[in-house]
Amino acid sequence: MPDRERQTTDRDGAGDPLAAADFQHLHLERIHGAVRVVLDRPPLNVLNIQMLRELTAAMDLLAADPAVTAVAITGQGRAFCAGVDVADHTEDRVHDMIHSFHEALLRVRAMEMPTVAVVNGAALGGGMELALACDITVARAGAKLGQPEILLGVLPPYASAVLPGMVGRSRALDLCLTGRTVLAEDAAQMGFVQRVWPQDDFPRAADQYLRSISELSRPVLRLAKRAVDAGAEAPLADALPAVERIYLDELMSLEDAREGLTAFLEKRPPVWKGR
């Protein structure tokens, strides 16, 4: 990932707001109506402060682009991301690094459109935390994920905050206190990877998965994400009325919602208008 011969990207396309993006350590590719953010800092896409700032800027750019249906984050080469540069953990840089790191992850987390981490290889330390910040993680069979920070005498702050809610306290402690890595297949059983595909089939399967999302109605996808977040963040007695308001007041006012229901009754494929 990614297979460049199949890209629909036109970085020099007139009028494309992504065409002006100028990043040193990542690049953006339009594919199937979605955008793929490719981490590109060989050999293992280790994040440094500049790269983290670029990731934040990329999320801001995509959030402002009304044409983006979904966002995928993946790595160039054989790794997804092997962590945050140890050189940026020194006393004179650590405050800037932590601020830049968490700003980038929170920006990914706050995206209105669905975000998918496409883990094509090792996702370690800050790389695994970046995947955790995405809504969904899909992974290549055999890819290794883990939080090895404890082996360097530090801890993973973002994972410490979100992993317990995803896998339970004991499993989160098992990962964070031992620094062990797990295969994607085991991560799927634990609950922080949602799909795993064989290595040979991975690029095609990941692209097809992204297509299956990005071909749906953009405004409905965003409301569906908001509805799930409302359910995840509040007790049922509070969450259900909030989701009901989203459904009745926002969803049912969309042309795409009416089109989807009408198309089903008329036994034809829906034609999404994006509104």
N, C-alpha and C positions, 0 to 999 in steps of 0.2 A: 504494500500500500504506500502511495497510490500508484495505479497503473496510468502513467502519463499519456499513453496512446489513446486512452478512452476519455480523456478530459474534455469537457465542453467549455473550458476556460478561454476567455479572450481578454488577456490583461491589457491589451491596447484598444479595447472596444470603446468606441466613442460613446460618451454619456454614461458609462458604467462607473459608479462611484468607487468600485474596487480597483479600477485601472490606475488610479493615482496613488494607491497604497504602496509605500516604499519601506519595506522592512528588511533588516539584515538577516534575522535568524528565523523567519517564518514567511510563508507565502500563502495566498488565498486562491482557491480554485472554485469556480462555480461548477456544480454538477447536479443534474436532475432538479434544478430549481432550488437546491440547497447550496451551502458554501462549505468547503472543506478547508480547515486551517491546518497547515502542515508545518510541524515543528522541524526546523532544518538547521541544526547546529551539529555537524558531524563530530565524532562518530556516533554518539549516543544521545544527542539532543538534550544534553544537560542544560538546565535553565540557569541563566545568570540574570543579574539585575536588569540589564538592557533588554534581554529577551522577555522578561516578565512585563516590563513596561510596554513592549511591543504587543504582547498578548492582550493587555488591558486596552490598548489603543485599537486593536483589531476587534475586540468585543464591542467597543463604543461605535466603531464604524459599521459593524453588522447590525447592531441594535437600531441604528438610524436608517437602515436600508429597507424600505417597505417590500422589496422583492424577495427577501430571504425567508424561506419557509422553515428551514432547519439548519443547524450548524453541526458539523462533525470536526473533531480534533484528532489528528493522527500524527505519526512520526515518519520522517523520511529515513529510509534505510532499514537497518535491522532492529532498531529499538523504537519504542514509543517515546519514552523519556526516562533516563536513568537517575533523575533527581535534580537537586539544586546544587550549583557549583560550590564545593567546599571552600573555595577561596573567598566566597561572599559571606561565609559564616564567621569571619574574623571580627574582632571586637570593633574595629573602625567601620565595618560594613554591615554588621548583623542587623542593626535597627532598620537600615534602608532596605536590606534584603527581605526581612520579615514583613515590613509594610508593603513592599512591592509584590511579594508573593501572595499575601492575603488579599490585597486589592485585586489582583488578577483572578484569583479563585472566586472571590465574591462576585466579581463581574460576570464570570462564567455562570455561576449559580443563579444570578439574577436575570439572565436572558429570558425574554418573553417567549421566544420560540424554543422548540425542543433542542437539546444539545446531546450529542452522542460521542463518547470517547471510543475511538476505533483503535484498540490496543493491538498493534501489529507485532510487538516484541516486548522486551522488558519494560515494565512500569514500576519503578522503584523509588522509594522516598517521596520526594516532591512530585515525581511522575505519577505514582499511584494516587497521591492526593489530588492531582489535576484530574485524573479519571473520576475520583469520588465527587468532584465538584460538578461533573456533567450529570444530566438526568439519567442517562442509560450508558452502560459500558458493554461493548461487544469485544471479543478477544479471539486471537488466534490460538488454537490448541497448542499447548506447550509453552505459551508465553508465561513469564515469571512476574509475579506481583509481590510486593512486600514493603514493609516499613523498617529498613535496617538502621535507622538513625541511632538506636540505642547502642549499636556496636561502635559508634563514634563518640559516645558520651553525650548525646543530645536526644531530643524526642520530636515526634511529628505533631505539631500543634493542630493543624487542620484535621488530620486523621483522628487525633485524640478527641476532637469535638464532635465529629460526625459518625465515626465507625461504630460506637456503641449503639446508636439508634438504628444502624443498618444490620449489624450482625450479633448484637448483644454484648454486654460488658465483658464476659469471660473470653469470648473469641477476640474481641478488640484488644484485651490485655495480652492474650497469647501472641498476637501479632506484634504489638508495640513493645512488649517486654523481652521478647526473644530475638526480634529482628529477622526472623526466618522468612523465607520466600515461599510462596505457594504457586502451583500451576494454575492456569486459567480455569481448568476443569474443577479444581478444588475451590477456587474463588467463587465459581458459579454455585457450588453446593452451599457455600457460606452465605451467599446472597449479595455480594457486591460486584459481581459480573452477571449480566443477564443472558448473554448468548455466547456460545463458543463454537467456532467452525474449524474444520481441518485446515492445515497450513496450505495445501494445494488449492483449496476452494475458497480461502479466506478473502482475497481481494474481490472476487465476484460476489460472494455472499454478503460482504459488508456493503458493497455498492448497492446491491439489490435491497438490502434492509433500509439503507438511507433513501433509496428511491421509493420504497413502500410508504415512508413517512412523508417525504417531500412532495409526492403527487396528491396529497390530500389538501383540504381547504386550509389555507394559511390562518385565517382568523379563528376557525374552529379549533385548530391545533393549539393555538395560544390560549383559548378559553379552557380547553380540556386540561392543559397543564396547570392553569390557575385553579381549576376545580380540584385536581388531585392534590395540589399543594395545600389548599384549604382543608382538605380532609386529613392530610398528614400532620398539620400544625395545630389542630384544635380538637377538643373532645367532640364526639358525635353530635351532642346536643347543640353545639355551636357550629360545627362544620356543615351539617346538613342544610340548615337555613342559608348559610353563605353560598353553598353550591346551588341551592334552589334559586337564589337571586341571580347568580351567574347564568343559570339555564333560562329562566323566564325573562329577565330584563335585558340580557346581552345576547345570548345565543339565539333566541327566537326572533330577534330583530335582524339577524343576518340573512342576506339573500342566499348565501351558501347553505344555511340550515334548511331553508325552505326548498332549495333546489335538490338537496340530498333526499329529503322525504318524498318530494314529488317524483324524482327519478325512480325511487324504489317502487312506488305505487304504479308508475308507468312502465316498470320493468325495462329500464334503460340505464346506461352508465351516467352518472352525474357529470355535469359540466361546471366546474368550479369557477367562480368569478373573482374570488379573493376579497369578497366584501359581504 
